[in-house]
Amino acid sequence: MTVTVADDGEGLGGKSNGTGIGLANVRERLRLRYGNDASLAVVANFPSGVAATLTLPARTEAIHD
């Protein structure tokens, strides 16, 4: 399953007080849960803004979590 969220704001070069720790934490949690079968990509959106794409493996078995 893939979900993309995009905006047309200032983009990656805009003002930010963030450290990126939140993105790093999400990527680590995905790695721990799904190994290399999941990812989070954050890229520049054309012509402005940012697009974030989350990719998770499809589950075929019943969910028991």
PDBQT receptor file of N, H, CA, C and O in Angstrom, charges set to zero:
ATOM      1  N   MET A   1       0.854  -1.159   0.000  1.00  0.00    +0.000 N 
ATOM      2  CA  MET A   1       0.000   0.000   0.000  1.00  0.00    +0.000 C 
ATOM      3  C   MET A   1       0.904   1.227   0.000  1.00  0.00    +0.000 C 
ATOM      4  O   MET A   1       1.904   1.280   0.716  1.00  0.00    +0.000 OA
ATOM      5  N   THR A   2       0.539   2.197  -0.805  1.00  0.00    +0.000 N 
ATOM      6  H   THR A   2      -0.274   2.154  -1.386  1.00  0.00    +0.000 HD
ATOM      7  CA  THR A   2       1.300   3.442  -0.861  1.00  0.00    +0.000 C 
ATOM      8  C   THR A   2       0.364   4.618  -0.688  1.00  0.00    +0.000 C 
ATOM      9  O   THR A   2      -0.687   4.686  -1.325  1.00  0.00    +0.000 OA
ATOM     10  N   VAL A   3       0.751   5.554   0.183  1.00  0.00    +0.000 N 
ATOM     11  H   VAL A   3       1.605   5.498   0.701  1.00  0.00    +0.000 HD
ATOM     12  CA  VAL A   3      -0.020   6.768   0.424  1.00  0.00    +0.000 C 
ATOM     13  C   VAL A   3       0.920   7.949   0.237  1.00  0.00    +0.000 C 
ATOM     14  O   VAL A   3       2.007   7.984   0.812  1.00  0.00    +0.000 OA
ATOM     15  N   THR A   4       0.497   8.917  -0.571  1.00  0.00    +0.000 N 
ATOM     16  H   THR A   4      -0.386   8.889  -1.039  1.00  0.00    +0.000 HD
ATOM     17  CA  THR A   4       1.288  10.134  -0.767  1.00  0.00    +0.000 C 
ATOM     18  C   THR A   4       0.469  11.336  -0.337  1.00  0.00    +0.000 C 
ATOM     19  O   THR A   4      -0.702  11.466  -0.694  1.00  0.00    +0.000 OA
ATOM     20  N   VAL A   5       1.103  12.221   0.439  1.00  0.00    +0.000 N 
ATOM     21  H   VAL A   5       2.054  12.115   0.728  1.00  0.00    +0.000 HD
ATOM     22  CA  VAL A   5       0.504  13.484   0.846  1.00  0.00    +0.000 C 
ATOM     23  C   VAL A   5       1.424  14.582   0.332  1.00  0.00    +0.000 C 
ATOM     24  O   VAL A   5       2.632  14.551   0.564  1.00  0.00    +0.000 OA
ATOM     25  N   ALA A   6       0.843  15.555  -0.370  1.00  0.00    +0.000 N 
ATOM     26  H   ALA A   6      -0.139  15.580  -0.559  1.00  0.00    +0.000 HD
ATOM     27  CA  ALA A   6       1.647  16.618  -0.961  1.00  0.00    +0.000 C 
ATOM     28  C   ALA A   6       1.033  17.978  -0.665  1.00  0.00    +0.000 C 
ATOM     29  O   ALA A   6      -0.178  18.101  -0.483  1.00  0.00    +0.000 OA
ATOM     30  N   ASP A   7       1.882  18.993  -0.618  1.00  0.00    +0.000 N 
ATOM     31  H   ASP A   7       2.866  18.893  -0.766  1.00  0.00    +0.000 HD
ATOM     32  CA  ASP A   7       1.403  20.357  -0.479  1.00  0.00    +0.000 C 
ATOM     33  C   ASP A   7       2.138  21.252  -1.479  1.00  0.00    +0.000 C 
ATOM     34  O   ASP A   7       3.043  20.803  -2.182  1.00  0.00    +0.000 OA
ATOM     35  N   ASP A   8       1.736  22.518  -1.529  1.00  0.00    +0.000 N 
ATOM     36  H   ASP A   8       1.001  22.882  -0.957  1.00  0.00    +0.000 HD
ATOM     37  CA  ASP A   8       2.372  23.462  -2.439  1.00  0.00    +0.000 C 
ATOM     38  C   ASP A   8       2.940  24.664  -1.676  1.00  0.00    +0.000 C 
ATOM     39  O   ASP A   8       2.960  25.785  -2.186  1.00  0.00    +0.000 OA
ATOM     40  N   GLY A   9       3.396  24.412  -0.452  1.00  0.00    +0.000 N 
ATOM     41  H   GLY A   9       3.380  23.502  -0.038  1.00  0.00    +0.000 HD
ATOM     42  CA  GLY A   9       3.928  25.464   0.408  1.00  0.00    +0.000 C 
ATOM     43  C   GLY A   9       5.356  25.850   0.057  1.00  0.00    +0.000 C 
ATOM     44  O   GLY A   9       5.767  25.760  -1.100  1.00  0.00    +0.000 OA
ATOM     45  N   GLU A  10       6.112  26.284   1.068  1.00  0.00    +0.000 N 
ATOM     46  H   GLU A  10       5.778  26.357   2.008  1.00  0.00    +0.000 HD
ATOM     47  CA  GLU A  10       7.476  26.780   0.878  1.00  0.00    +0.000 C 
ATOM     48  C   GLU A  10       8.440  25.701   0.409  1.00  0.00    +0.000 C 
ATOM     49  O   GLU A  10       9.427  25.999  -0.263  1.00  0.00    +0.000 OA
ATOM     50  N   GLY A  11       8.167  24.476   0.751  1.00  0.00    +0.000 N 
ATOM     51  H   GLY A  11       7.365  24.234   1.297  1.00  0.00    +0.000 HD
ATOM     52  CA  GLY A  11       9.041  23.398   0.317  1.00  0.00    +0.000 C 
ATOM     53  C   GLY A  11      10.183  23.132   1.265  1.00  0.00    +0.000 C 
ATOM     54  O   GLY A  11      10.215  23.649   2.382  1.00  0.00    +0.000 OA
ATOM     55  N   LEU A  12      11.122  22.320   0.812  1.00  0.00    +0.000 N 
ATOM     56  H   LEU A  12      11.096  21.900  -0.096  1.00  0.00    +0.000 HD
ATOM     57  CA  LEU A  12      12.236  21.897   1.658  1.00  0.00    +0.000 C 
ATOM     58  C   LEU A  12      13.204  23.024   1.963  1.00  0.00    +0.000 C 
ATOM     59  O   LEU A  12      13.920  22.961   2.963  1.00  0.00    +0.000 OA
ATOM     60  N   GLY A  13      13.247  24.051   1.132  1.00  0.00    +0.000 N 
ATOM     61  H   GLY A  13      12.666  24.103   0.319  1.00  0.00    +0.000 HD
ATOM     62  CA  GLY A  13      14.158  25.172   1.363  1.00  0.00    +0.000 C 
ATOM     63  C   GLY A  13      13.563  26.261   2.232  1.00  0.00    +0.000 C 
ATOM     64  O   GLY A  13      14.223  27.264   2.506  1.00  0.00    +0.000 OA
ATOM     65  N   GLY A  14      12.322  26.080   2.671  1.00  0.00    +0.000 N 
ATOM     66  H   GLY A  14      11.786  25.265   2.448  1.00  0.00    +0.000 HD
ATOM     67  CA  GLY A  14      11.641  27.088   3.475  1.00  0.00    +0.000 C 
ATOM     68  C   GLY A  14      12.152  27.139   4.902  1.00  0.00    +0.000 C 
ATOM     69  O   GLY A  14      13.009  26.349   5.297  1.00  0.00    +0.000 OA
ATOM     70  N   LYS A  15      11.620  28.074   5.668  1.00  0.00    +0.000 N 
ATOM     71  H   LYS A  15      10.924  28.716   5.347  1.00  0.00    +0.000 HD
ATOM     72  CA  LYS A  15      11.996  28.217   7.074  1.00  0.00    +0.000 C 
ATOM     73  C   LYS A  15      11.526  26.997   7.855  1.00  0.00    +0.000 C 
ATOM     74  O   LYS A  15      10.395  26.540   7.685  1.00  0.00    +0.000 OA
ATOM     75  N   SER A  16      12.393  26.477   8.704  1.00  0.00    +0.000 N 
ATOM     76  H   SER A  16      13.312  26.849   8.842  1.00  0.00    +0.000 HD
ATOM     77  CA  SER A  16      12.032  25.332   9.530  1.00  0.00    +0.000 C 
ATOM     78  C   SER A  16      12.845  25.350  10.805  1.00  0.00    +0.000 C 
ATOM     79  O   SER A  16      14.049  25.605  10.784  1.00  0.00    +0.000 OA
ATOM     80  N   ASN A  17      12.190  25.081  11.902  1.00  0.00    +0.000 N 
ATOM     81  H   ASN A  17      11.211  24.873  11.919  1.00  0.00    +0.000 HD
ATOM     82  CA  ASN A  17      12.883  24.938  13.179  1.00  0.00    +0.000 C 
ATOM     83  C   ASN A  17      13.050  23.470  13.526  1.00  0.00    +0.000 C 
ATOM     84  O   ASN A  17      13.544  23.130  14.600  1.00  0.00    +0.000 OA
ATOM     85  N   GLY A  18      12.631  22.591  12.600  1.00  0.00    +0.000 N 
ATOM     86  H   GLY A  18      12.230  22.868  11.727  1.00  0.00    +0.000 HD
ATOM     87  CA  GLY A  18      12.680  21.159  12.857  1.00  0.00    +0.000 C 
ATOM     88  C   GLY A  18      14.091  20.604  12.787  1.00  0.00    +0.000 C 
ATOM     89  O   GLY A  18      14.978  21.175  12.151  1.00  0.00    +0.000 OA
ATOM     90  N   THR A  19      14.272  19.477  13.458  1.00  0.00    +0.000 N 
ATOM     91  H   THR A  19      13.552  19.013  13.974  1.00  0.00    +0.000 HD
ATOM     92  CA  THR A  19      15.577  18.806  13.474  1.00  0.00    +0.000 C 
ATOM     93  C   THR A  19      15.581  17.553  12.617  1.00  0.00    +0.000 C 
ATOM     94  O   THR A  19      16.641  16.986  12.351  1.00  0.00    +0.000 OA
ATOM     95  N   GLY A  20      14.386  17.106  12.174  1.00  0.00    +0.000 N 
ATOM     96  H   GLY A  20      13.525  17.566  12.389  1.00  0.00    +0.000 HD
ATOM     97  CA  GLY A  20      14.285  15.881  11.401  1.00  0.00    +0.000 C 
ATOM     98  C   GLY A  20      14.193  14.629  12.255  1.00  0.00    +0.000 C 
ATOM     99  O   GLY A  20      14.130  13.522  11.719  1.00  0.00    +0.000 OA
ATOM    100  N   ILE A  21      14.184  14.783  13.575  1.00  0.00    +0.000 N 
ATOM    101  H   ILE A  21      14.235  15.682  14.010  1.00  0.00    +0.000 HD
ATOM    102  CA  ILE A  21      14.154  13.625  14.462  1.00  0.00    +0.000 C 
ATOM    103  C   ILE A  21      12.840  12.860  14.314  1.00  0.00    +0.000 C 
ATOM    104  O   ILE A  21      12.824  11.636  14.448  1.00  0.00    +0.000 OA
ATOM    105  N   GLY A  22      11.749  13.554  14.044  1.00  0.00    +0.000 N 
ATOM    106  H   GLY A  22      11.762  14.548  13.935  1.00  0.00    +0.000 HD
ATOM    107  CA  GLY A  22      10.469  12.885  13.862  1.00  0.00    +0.000 C 
ATOM    108  C   GLY A  22      10.486  11.960  12.654  1.00  0.00    +0.000 C 
ATOM    109  O   GLY A  22      10.001  10.831  12.726  1.00  0.00    +0.000 OA
ATOM    110  N   LEU A  23      11.044  12.436  11.544  1.00  0.00    +0.000 N 
ATOM    111  H   LEU A  23      11.438  13.353  11.486  1.00  0.00    +0.000 HD
ATOM    112  CA  LEU A  23      11.154  11.608  10.342  1.00  0.00    +0.000 C 
ATOM    113  C   LEU A  23      12.075  10.425  10.589  1.00  0.00    +0.000 C 
ATOM    114  O   LEU A  23      11.793   9.309  10.152  1.00  0.00    +0.000 OA
ATOM    115  N   ALA A  24      13.166  10.665  11.285  1.00  0.00    +0.000 N 
ATOM    116  H   ALA A  24      13.395  11.571  11.641  1.00  0.00    +0.000 HD
ATOM    117  CA  ALA A  24      14.100   9.580  11.604  1.00  0.00    +0.000 C 
ATOM    118  C   ALA A  24      13.416   8.538  12.483  1.00  0.00    +0.000 C 
ATOM    119  O   ALA A  24      13.622   7.340  12.288  1.00  0.00    +0.000 OA
ATOM    120  N   ASN A  25      12.609   8.972  13.442  1.00  0.00    +0.000 N 
ATOM    121  H   ASN A  25      12.442   9.945  13.601  1.00  0.00    +0.000 HD
ATOM    122  CA  ASN A  25      11.896   8.042  14.319  1.00  0.00    +0.000 C 
ATOM    123  C   ASN A  25      10.877   7.205  13.544  1.00  0.00    +0.000 C 
ATOM    124  O   ASN A  25      10.756   6.003  13.778  1.00  0.00    +0.000 OA
ATOM    125  N   VAL A  26      10.150   7.829  12.631  1.00  0.00    +0.000 N 
ATOM    126  H   VAL A  26      10.248   8.806  12.441  1.00  0.00    +0.000 HD
ATOM    127  CA  VAL A  26       9.177   7.092  11.823  1.00  0.00    +0.000 C 
ATOM    128  C   VAL A  26       9.895   6.055  10.969  1.00  0.00    +0.000 C 
ATOM    129  O   VAL A  26       9.456   4.908  10.894  1.00  0.00    +0.000 OA
ATOM    130  N   ARG A  27      10.985   6.441  10.328  1.00  0.00    +0.000 N 
ATOM    131  H   ARG A  27      11.341   7.373  10.388  1.00  0.00    +0.000 HD
ATOM    132  CA  ARG A  27      11.732   5.497   9.492  1.00  0.00    +0.000 C 
ATOM    133  C   ARG A  27      12.262   4.324  10.320  1.00  0.00    +0.000 C 
ATOM    134  O   ARG A  27      12.240   3.182   9.861  1.00  0.00    +0.000 OA
ATOM    135  N   GLU A  28      12.732   4.597  11.520  1.00  0.00    +0.000 N 
ATOM    136  H   GLU A  28      12.750   5.525  11.893  1.00  0.00    +0.000 HD
ATOM    137  CA  GLU A  28      13.251   3.529  12.380  1.00  0.00    +0.000 C 
ATOM    138  C   GLU A  28      12.123   2.590  12.815  1.00  0.00    +0.000 C 
ATOM    139  O   GLU A  28      12.302   1.373  12.831  1.00  0.00    +0.000 OA
ATOM    140  N   ARG A  29      10.985   3.140  13.161  1.00  0.00    +0.000 N 
ATOM    141  H   ARG A  29      10.840   4.129  13.148  1.00  0.00    +0.000 HD
ATOM    142  CA  ARG A  29       9.847   2.298  13.552  1.00  0.00    +0.000 C 
ATOM    143  C   ARG A  29       9.394   1.419  12.400  1.00  0.00    +0.000 C 
ATOM    144  O   ARG A  29       9.065   0.250  12.599  1.00  0.00    +0.000 OA
ATOM    145  N   LEU A  30       9.375   1.981  11.183  1.00  0.00    +0.000 N 
ATOM    146  H   LEU A  30       9.642   2.931  11.021  1.00  0.00    +0.000 HD
ATOM    147  CA  LEU A  30       9.024   1.188  10.007  1.00  0.00    +0.000 C 
ATOM    148  C   LEU A  30      10.030   0.057   9.804  1.00  0.00    +0.000 C 
ATOM    149  O   LEU A  30       9.649  -1.075   9.508  1.00  0.00    +0.000 OA
ATOM    150  N   ARG A  31      11.309   0.371   9.965  1.00  0.00    +0.000 N 
ATOM    151  H   ARG A  31      11.618   1.291  10.205  1.00  0.00    +0.000 HD
ATOM    152  CA  ARG A  31      12.352  -0.640   9.784  1.00  0.00    +0.000 C 
ATOM    153  C   ARG A  31      12.211  -1.759  10.804  1.00  0.00    +0.000 C 
ATOM    154  O   ARG A  31      12.330  -2.936  10.462  1.00  0.00    +0.000 OA
ATOM    155  N   LEU A  32      11.957  -1.393  12.053  1.00  0.00    +0.000 N 
ATOM    156  H   LEU A  32      11.860  -0.437  12.331  1.00  0.00    +0.000 HD
ATOM    157  CA  LEU A  32      11.815  -2.402  13.103  1.00  0.00    +0.000 C 
ATOM    158  C   LEU A  32      10.592  -3.287  12.876  1.00  0.00    +0.000 C 
ATOM    159  O   LEU A  32      10.641  -4.486  13.151  1.00  0.00    +0.000 OA
ATOM    160  N   ARG A  33       9.514  -2.722  12.386  1.00  0.00    +0.000 N 
ATOM    161  H   ARG A  33       9.474  -1.748  12.162  1.00  0.00    +0.000 HD
ATOM    162  CA  ARG A  33       8.265  -3.477  12.193  1.00  0.00    +0.000 C 
ATOM    163  C   ARG A  33       8.253  -4.274  10.890  1.00  0.00    +0.000 C 
ATOM    164  O   ARG A  33       7.794  -5.416  10.862  1.00  0.00    +0.000 OA
ATOM    165  N   TYR A  34       8.770  -3.659   9.786  1.00  0.00    +0.000 N 
ATOM    166  H   TYR A  34       9.143  -2.732   9.808  1.00  0.00    +0.000 HD
ATOM    167  CA  TYR A  34       8.625  -4.266   8.467  1.00  0.00    +0.000 C 
ATOM    168  C   TYR A  34       9.944  -4.575   7.763  1.00  0.00    +0.000 C 
ATOM    169  O   TYR A  34       9.932  -5.091   6.645  1.00  0.00    +0.000 OA
ATOM    170  N   GLY A  35      11.064  -4.276   8.380  1.00  0.00    +0.000 N 
ATOM    171  H   GLY A  35      11.075  -3.857   9.288  1.00  0.00    +0.000 HD
ATOM    172  CA  GLY A  35      12.349  -4.490   7.714  1.00  0.00    +0.000 C 
ATOM    173  C   GLY A  35      12.471  -3.595   6.500  1.00  0.00    +0.000 C 
ATOM    174  O   GLY A  35      12.166  -2.405   6.572  1.00  0.00    +0.000 OA
ATOM    175  N   ASN A  36      12.915  -4.158   5.380  1.00  0.00    +0.000 N 
ATOM    176  H   ASN A  36      13.163  -5.125   5.322  1.00  0.00    +0.000 HD
ATOM    177  CA  ASN A  36      13.079  -3.383   4.153  1.00  0.00    +0.000 C 
ATOM    178  C   ASN A  36      11.806  -3.326   3.315  1.00  0.00    +0.000 C 
ATOM    179  O   ASN A  36      11.834  -2.829   2.189  1.00  0.00    +0.000 OA
ATOM    180  N   ASP A  37      10.689  -3.826   3.846  1.00  0.00    +0.000 N 
ATOM    181  H   ASP A  37      10.666  -4.230   4.760  1.00  0.00    +0.000 HD
ATOM    182  CA  ASP A  37       9.440  -3.860   3.087  1.00  0.00    +0.000 C 
ATOM    183  C   ASP A  37       8.607  -2.588   3.224  1.00  0.00    +0.000 C 
ATOM    184  O   ASP A  37       7.529  -2.498   2.636  1.00  0.00    +0.000 OA
ATOM    185  N   ALA A  38       9.078  -1.614   3.980  1.00  0.00    +0.000 N 
ATOM    186  H   ALA A  38       9.954  -1.687   4.457  1.00  0.00    +0.000 HD
ATOM    187  CA  ALA A  38       8.347  -0.355   4.161  1.00  0.00    +0.000 C 
ATOM    188  C   ALA A  38       9.313   0.805   4.030  1.00  0.00    +0.000 C 
ATOM    189  O   ALA A  38      10.518   0.657   4.233  1.00  0.00    +0.000 OA
ATOM    190  N   SER A  39       8.761   1.974   3.684  1.00  0.00    +0.000 N 
ATOM    191  H   SER A  39       7.782   2.095   3.519  1.00  0.00    +0.000 HD
ATOM    192  CA  SER A  39       9.623   3.152   3.564  1.00  0.00    +0.000 C 
ATOM    193  C   SER A  39       8.818   4.435   3.717  1.00  0.00    +0.000 C 
ATOM    194  O   SER A  39       7.595   4.449   3.575  1.00  0.00    +0.000 OA
ATOM    195  N   LEU A  40       9.541   5.507   4.009  1.00  0.00    +0.000 N 
ATOM    196  H   LEU A  40      10.534   5.495   4.124  1.00  0.00    +0.000 HD
ATOM    197  CA  LEU A  40       8.991   6.855   4.034  1.00  0.00    +0.000 C 
ATOM    198  C   LEU A  40       9.941   7.717   3.225  1.00  0.00    +0.000 C 
ATOM    199  O   LEU A  40      11.130   7.803   3.536  1.00  0.00    +0.000 OA
ATOM    200  N   ALA A  41       9.420   8.353   2.192  1.00  0.00    +0.000 N 
ATOM    201  H   ALA A  41       8.455   8.283   1.940  1.00  0.00    +0.000 HD
ATOM    202  CA  ALA A  41      10.227   9.241   1.363  1.00  0.00    +0.000 C 
ATOM    203  C   ALA A  41       9.631  10.642   1.426  1.00  0.00    +0.000 C 
ATOM    204  O   ALA A  41       8.418  10.810   1.298  1.00  0.00    +0.000 OA
ATOM    205  N   VAL A  42      10.475  11.638   1.622  1.00  0.00    +0.000 N 
ATOM    206  H   VAL A  42      11.460  11.501   1.725  1.00  0.00    +0.000 HD
ATOM    207  CA  VAL A  42      10.056  13.035   1.633  1.00  0.00    +0.000 C 
ATOM    208  C   VAL A  42      10.877  13.742   0.564  1.00  0.00    +0.000 C 
ATOM    209  O   VAL A  42      12.105  13.782   0.634  1.00  0.00    +0.000 OA
ATOM    210  N   VAL A  43      10.178  14.304  -0.435  1.00  0.00    +0.000 N 
ATOM    211  H   VAL A  43       9.180  14.271  -0.492  1.00  0.00    +0.000 HD
ATOM    212  CA  VAL A  43      10.854  14.918  -1.576  1.00  0.00    +0.000 C 
ATOM    213  C   VAL A  43      10.204  16.255  -1.911  1.00  0.00    +0.000 C 
ATOM    214  O   VAL A  43       9.095  16.558  -1.470  1.00  0.00    +0.000 OA
ATOM    215  N   ALA A  44      10.920  17.041  -2.700  1.00  0.00    +0.000 N 
ATOM    216  H   ALA A  44      11.821  16.795  -3.058  1.00  0.00    +0.000 HD
ATOM    217  CA  ALA A  44      10.373  18.302  -3.185  1.00  0.00    +0.000 C 
ATOM    218  C   ALA A  44       9.217  18.020  -4.132  1.00  0.00    +0.000 C 
ATOM    219  O   ALA A  44       9.283  17.098  -4.945  1.00  0.00    +0.000 OA
ATOM    220  N   ASN A  45       8.165  18.811  -4.024  1.00  0.00    +0.000 N 
ATOM    221  H   ASN A  45       8.111  19.560  -3.364  1.00  0.00    +0.000 HD
ATOM    222  CA  ASN A  45       6.995  18.704  -4.895  1.00  0.00    +0.000 C 
ATOM    223  C   ASN A  45       7.106  19.800  -5.952  1.00  0.00    +0.000 C 
ATOM    224  O   ASN A  45       7.399  20.948  -5.617  1.00  0.00    +0.000 OA
ATOM    225  N   PHE A  46       6.882  19.471  -7.198  1.00  0.00    +0.000 N 
ATOM    226  H   PHE A  46       6.644  18.539  -7.470  1.00  0.00    +0.000 HD
ATOM    227  CA  PHE A  46       7.017  20.447  -8.280  1.00  0.00    +0.000 C 
ATOM    228  C   PHE A  46       5.718  21.204  -8.476  1.00  0.00    +0.000 C 
ATOM    229  O   PHE A  46       4.675  20.550  -8.509  1.00  0.00    +0.000 OA
ATOM    230  N   PRO A  47       5.683  22.514  -8.610  1.00  0.00    +0.000 N 
ATOM    231  CA  PRO A  47       6.821  23.432  -8.646  1.00  0.00    +0.000 C 
ATOM    232  C   PRO A  47       7.237  23.945  -7.268  1.00  0.00    +0.000 C 
ATOM    233  O   PRO A  47       8.290  24.566  -7.123  1.00  0.00    +0.000 OA
ATOM    234  N   SER A  48       6.397  23.680  -6.246  1.00  0.00    +0.000 N 
ATOM    235  H   SER A  48       5.541  23.176  -6.364  1.00  0.00    +0.000 HD
ATOM    236  CA  SER A  48       6.782  24.070  -4.884  1.00  0.00    +0.000 C 
ATOM    237  C   SER A  48       6.121  23.119  -3.903  1.00  0.00    +0.000 C 
ATOM    238  O   SER A  48       5.182  22.401  -4.247  1.00  0.00    +0.000 OA
ATOM    239  N   GLY A  49       6.625  23.125  -2.682  1.00  0.00    +0.000 N 
ATOM    240  H   GLY A  49       7.388  23.708  -2.403  1.00  0.00    +0.000 HD
ATOM    241  CA  GLY A  49       6.047  22.279  -1.656  1.00  0.00    +0.000 C 
ATOM    242  C   GLY A  49       6.845  21.017  -1.405  1.00  0.00    +0.000 C 
ATOM    243  O   GLY A  49       7.995  20.885  -1.824  1.00  0.00    +0.000 OA
ATOM    244  N   VAL A  50       6.203  20.094  -0.711  1.00  0.00    +0.000 N 
ATOM    245  H   VAL A  50       5.269  20.201  -0.371  1.00  0.00    +0.000 HD
ATOM    246  CA  VAL A  50       6.823  18.838  -0.304  1.00  0.00    +0.000 C 
ATOM    247  C   VAL A  50       5.819  17.706  -0.524  1.00  0.00    +0.000 C 
ATOM    248  O   VAL A  50       4.611  17.896  -0.379  1.00  0.00    +0.000 OA
ATOM    249  N   ALA A  51       6.334  16.529  -0.873  1.00  0.00    +0.000 N 
ATOM    250  H   ALA A  51       7.314  16.374  -0.991  1.00  0.00    +0.000 HD
ATOM    251  CA  ALA A  51       5.497  15.335  -0.983  1.00  0.00    +0.000 C 
ATOM    252  C   ALA A  51       6.100  14.250  -0.096  1.00  0.00    +0.000 C 
ATOM    253  O   ALA A  51       7.299  13.978  -0.164  1.00  0.00    +0.000 OA
ATOM    254  N   ALA A  52       5.273  13.639   0.726  1.00  0.00    +0.000 N 
ATOM    255  H   ALA A  52       4.299  13.859   0.781  1.00  0.00    +0.000 HD
ATOM    256  CA  ALA A  52       5.707  12.539   1.587  1.00  0.00    +0.000 C 
ATOM    257  C   ALA A  52       4.974  11.280   1.150  1.00  0.00    +0.000 C 
ATOM    258  O   ALA A  52       3.748  11.273   1.037  1.00  0.00    +0.000 OA
ATOM    259  N   THR A  53       5.736  10.208   0.902  1.00  0.00    +0.000 N 
ATOM    260  H   THR A  53       6.731  10.213   0.994  1.00  0.00    +0.000 HD
ATOM    261  CA  THR A  53       5.149   8.942   0.467  1.00  0.00    +0.000 C 
ATOM    262  C   THR A  53       5.501   7.850   1.462  1.00  0.00    +0.000 C 
ATOM    263  O   THR A  53       6.673   7.591   1.737  1.00  0.00    +0.000 OA
ATOM    264  N   LEU A  54       4.471   7.217   1.992  1.00  0.00    +0.000 N 
ATOM    265  H   LEU A  54       3.519   7.428   1.768  1.00  0.00    +0.000 HD
ATOM    266  CA  LEU A  54       4.611   6.106   2.931  1.00  0.00    +0.000 C 
ATOM    267  C   LEU A  54       4.223   4.827   2.192  1.00  0.00    +0.000 C 
ATOM    268  O   LEU A  54       3.133   4.730   1.629  1.00  0.00    +0.000 OA
ATOM    269  N   THR A  55       5.127   3.852   2.202  1.00  0.00    +0.000 N 
ATOM    270  H   THR A  55       6.012   3.931   2.660  1.00  0.00    +0.000 HD
ATOM    271  CA  THR A  55       4.877   2.576   1.552  1.00  0.00    +0.000 C 
ATOM    272  C   THR A  55       4.939   1.469   2.592  1.00  0.00    +0.000 C 
ATOM    273  O   THR A  55       5.927   1.329   3.312  1.00  0.00    +0.000 OA
ATOM    274  N   LEU A  56       3.858   0.679   2.660  1.00  0.00    +0.000 N 
ATOM    275  H   LEU A  56       3.055   0.793   2.075  1.00  0.00    +0.000 HD
ATOM    276  CA  LEU A  56       3.759  -0.429   3.608  1.00  0.00    +0.000 C 
ATOM    277  C   LEU A  56       3.433  -1.700   2.840  1.00  0.00    +0.000 C 
ATOM    278  O   LEU A  56       2.769  -1.647   1.805  1.00  0.00    +0.000 OA
ATOM    279  N   PRO A  57       3.899  -2.849   3.340  1.00  0.00    +0.000 N 
ATOM    280  CA  PRO A  57       3.547  -4.098   2.666  1.00  0.00    +0.000 C 
ATOM    281  C   PRO A  57       2.065  -4.412   2.852  1.00  0.00    +0.000 C 
ATOM    282  O   PRO A  57       1.477  -4.097   3.887  1.00  0.00    +0.000 OA
ATOM    283  N   ALA A  58       1.475  -5.032   1.844  1.00  0.00    +0.000 N 
ATOM    284  H   ALA A  58       1.953  -5.288   1.004  1.00  0.00    +0.000 HD
ATOM    285  CA  ALA A  58       0.076  -5.458   1.948  1.00  0.00    +0.000 C 
ATOM    286  C   ALA A  58       0.007  -6.635   2.901  1.00  0.00    +0.000 C 
ATOM    287  O   ALA A  58       0.872  -7.511   2.876  1.00  0.00    +0.000 OA
ATOM    288  N   ARG A  59      -1.004  -6.660   3.728  1.00  0.00    +0.000 N 
ATOM    289  H   ARG A  59      -1.706  -5.949   3.749  1.00  0.00    +0.000 HD
ATOM    290  CA  ARG A  59      -1.186  -7.779   4.664  1.00  0.00    +0.000 C 
ATOM    291  C   ARG A  59      -2.235  -8.702   4.091  1.00  0.00    +0.000 C 
ATOM    292  O   ARG A  59      -3.327  -8.268   3.726  1.00  0.00    +0.000 OA
ATOM    293  N   THR A  60      -1.906  -9.960   4.014  1.00  0.00    +0.000 N 
ATOM    294  H   THR A  60      -1.018 -10.313   4.311  1.00  0.00    +0.000 HD
ATOM    295  CA  THR A  60      -2.851 -10.941   3.502  1.00  0.00    +0.000 C 
ATOM    296  C   THR A  60      -3.454 -11.788   4.620  1.00  0.00    +0.000 C 
ATOM    297  O   THR A  60      -4.501 -12.404   4.422  1.00  0.00    +0.000 OA
ATOM    298  N   GLU A  61      -2.822 -11.833   5.777  1.00  0.00    +0.000 N 
ATOM    299  H   GLU A  61      -1.971 -11.333   5.938  1.00  0.00    +0.000 HD
ATOM    300  CA  GLU A  61      -3.336 -12.598   6.905  1.00  0.00    +0.000 C 
ATOM    301  C   GLU A  61      -4.211 -11.711   7.775  1.00  0.00    +0.000 C 
ATOM    302  O   GLU A  61      -4.148 -10.486   7.677  1.00  0.00    +0.000 OA
ATOM    303  N   ALA A  62      -5.011 -12.311   8.608  1.00  0.00    +0.000 N 
ATOM    304  H   ALA A  62      -5.062 -13.307   8.688  1.00  0.00    +0.000 HD
ATOM    305  CA  ALA A  62      -5.873 -11.563   9.516  1.00  0.00    +0.000 C 
ATOM    306  C   ALA A  62      -5.023 -10.743  10.478  1.00  0.00    +0.000 C 
ATOM    307  O   ALA A  62      -3.941 -11.169  10.880  1.00  0.00    +0.000 OA
ATOM    308  N   ILE A  63      -5.513  -9.585  10.837  1.00  0.00    +0.000 N 
ATOM    309  H   ILE A  63      -6.392  -9.240  10.510  1.00  0.00    +0.000 HD
ATOM    310  CA  ILE A  63      -4.795  -8.711  11.759  1.00  0.00    +0.000 C 
ATOM    311  C   ILE A  63      -5.098  -9.160  13.196  1.00  0.00    +0.000 C 
ATOM    312  O   ILE A  63      -6.260  -9.237  13.596  1.00  0.00    +0.000 OA
ATOM    313  N   HIS A  64      -4.040  -9.455  13.969  1.00  0.00    +0.000 N 
ATOM    314  H   HIS A  64      -3.097  -9.393  13.644  1.00  0.00    +0.000 HD
ATOM    315  CA  HIS A  64      -4.208  -9.900  15.352  1.00  0.00    +0.000 C 
ATOM    316  C   HIS A  64      -3.486  -8.998  16.333  1.00  0.00    +0.000 C 
ATOM    317  O   HIS A  64      -3.391  -9.333  17.514  1.00  0.00    +0.000 OA
ATOM    318  N   ASP A  65      -2.971  -7.853  15.875  1.00  0.00    +0.000 N 
ATOM    319  H   ASP A  65      -3.049  -7.581  14.915  1.00  0.00    +0.000 HD
ATOM    320  CA  ASP A  65      -2.191  -6.960  16.755  1.00  0.00    +0.000 C 
ATOM    321  C   ASP A  65      -3.060  -6.213  17.715  1.00  0.00    +0.000 C 
ATOM    322  O   ASP A  65      -2.559  -5.425  18.518  1.00  0.00    +0.000 OA
TER     323      ASP A  65
